[in-house]
Amino acid sequence: AIAPATSSKYYTEEVRERLLQLLSKDPNEYTLEDVRELNRIADLIFMEYEETRREELLEYQAKLRVAAQLIKIVFVEPKIMRGEQVLKPGAPVEKKG
């Protein structure tokens, strides 16, 4: 399966549906906000793992984080280098500190 079966507390069916939407997106359309959202979903999946101890959730959240990083490097960062907009209008700007 492209995404693990849902649980209930953190990793809900709504979150799973959003994950599937993001993963089925045209790779050239990814934005920095999409990458951040993939990482937030990985956080939710990890929180669900901590509650349920379902090993597949632990494995999946790690793979999702790697996928998000690869998407950022391969599809988003080249856009940044070309000066293209990679944030959705109104999206928060990440501050480095």
C-alpha positions as CSV (number, residue, x, y, z in Angstrom):
1,A,0.0,0.0,0.0
2,I,1.2,3.5,-0.7
3,A,0.0,4.6,2.8
4,P,-0.6,2.5,5.9
5,A,-4.0,1.9,7.2
6,T,-5.3,4.6,9.5
7,S,-5.6,4.4,13.3
8,S,-7.7,6.9,15.1
9,K,-6.1,9.5,17.4
10,Y,-3.5,11.2,15.2
11,Y,-3.3,9.4,11.9
12,T,-6.9,9.7,10.8
13,E,-8.6,8.9,7.5
14,E,-8.6,12.6,6.7
15,V,-4.8,12.7,7.2
16,R,-4.4,9.6,5.1
17,E,-6.5,11.1,2.3
18,R,-4.3,14.2,2.3
19,L,-1.2,12.1,2.3
20,L,-2.4,10.2,-0.8
21,Q,-3.3,13.5,-2.5
22,L,0.2,14.8,-1.9
23,L,1.9,11.6,-3.0
24,S,-0.1,11.5,-6.2
25,K,0.8,15.1,-7.2
26,D,2.8,15.8,-10.3
27,P,6.4,16.0,-8.9
28,N,7.1,19.2,-10.8
29,E,4.2,20.9,-8.9
30,Y,5.5,20.3,-5.4
31,T,6.0,23.4,-3.2
32,L,8.0,24.0,0.0
33,E,4.6,23.9,1.8
34,D,3.9,20.4,0.4
35,V,7.3,19.3,1.8
36,R,6.4,20.8,5.2
37,E,3.0,19.1,5.1
38,L,4.6,15.7,4.4
39,N,6.8,16.2,7.4
40,R,3.9,17.2,9.6
41,I,2.0,14.1,8.5
42,A,5.1,12.0,9.3
43,D,5.0,13.6,12.8
44,L,1.4,12.5,13.2
45,I,2.2,9.0,12.1
46,F,5.0,8.9,14.6
47,M,2.7,10.1,17.3
48,E,0.2,7.3,16.3
49,Y,3.1,4.8,16.5
50,E,3.9,6.0,20.1
51,E,0.3,5.3,21.1
52,T,-0.2,2.0,19.2
53,R,3.3,0.6,18.8
54,R,2.4,-0.5,15.3
55,E,5.8,-1.1,13.7
56,E,4.6,-0.3,10.2
57,L,3.9,3.2,11.3
58,L,7.4,3.7,12.6
59,E,8.9,2.4,9.4
60,Y,6.5,4.4,7.2
61,Q,7.1,7.7,8.9
62,A,10.8,7.3,8.4
63,K,10.4,6.6,4.7
64,L,8.0,9.5,4.4
65,R,10.6,11.9,5.9
66,V,13.2,10.6,3.4
67,A,10.7,11.1,0.5
68,A,10.0,14.6,1.7
69,Q,13.7,15.4,1.8
70,L,14.2,13.9,-1.7
71,I,11.2,15.9,-3.1
72,K,12.7,19.1,-1.6
73,I,16.2,18.4,-3.1
74,V,15.1,17.1,-6.5
75,F,12.0,19.2,-7.2
76,V,11.8,22.2,-4.9
77,E,15.3,23.5,-4.5
78,P,16.0,23.7,-8.2
79,K,13.0,26.1,-8.4
80,I,14.4,28.2,-5.6
81,M,17.7,28.4,-7.5
82,R,15.9,29.6,-10.6
83,G,14.0,32.2,-8.5
84,E,10.6,30.6,-8.9
85,Q,7.9,30.9,-6.2
86,V,7.9,27.7,-4.1
87,L,5.6,28.8,-1.3
88,K,1.9,29.0,-1.7
89,P,0.7,32.6,-1.3
90,G,0.2,33.3,2.4
91,A,2.3,30.4,3.6
92,P,4.5,31.0,6.6
93,V,8.2,31.6,5.9
94,E,10.5,29.2,7.7
95,K,13.0,31.1,9.8
96,K,16.5,29.5,10.3
97,G,17.9,30.0,13.7
